[in-house]
Amino acid sequence: MGKNEIKTDMPYEQAIAELESIVNLLESGELTLEDSMKMFEKGVGLVRYCNKKLDDIEKRITIILEENNQIDERDFTPEG
C-alpha cells in the first residue's frame, strides 16, 4: 500500500482526525512544496473516503426506513 492510499477499514472518526491533522500541517506552512502536495493528495483521498462513508450510511438508513415502511424524506435542519 502506498503512502497516500487510504485503508478501507479505517473508522470514519479516525479519517476525520487524520484529515484535520493534514489541514493543520498544510496551514502551518512548514512543509516543503513537494511534501505539501503529498499531504494535499492524501487529504483529498481522505475527503473522498469520508464522503463515501457518509453516503453509505445514508443509504443504509434509507434501506432500514424503507424496510419498516417509515419513509418520510425531508431536509435536515439542525436544531438550535
Secondary structure, DSSP 8 states (H G I E B T S, - for coil): --TT---TT--HHHHHHHHHHHHHHHHHT-S-HHHHHHHHHHHHHHHHHHHHHHHHHHHHHHHHHHHTT-----------
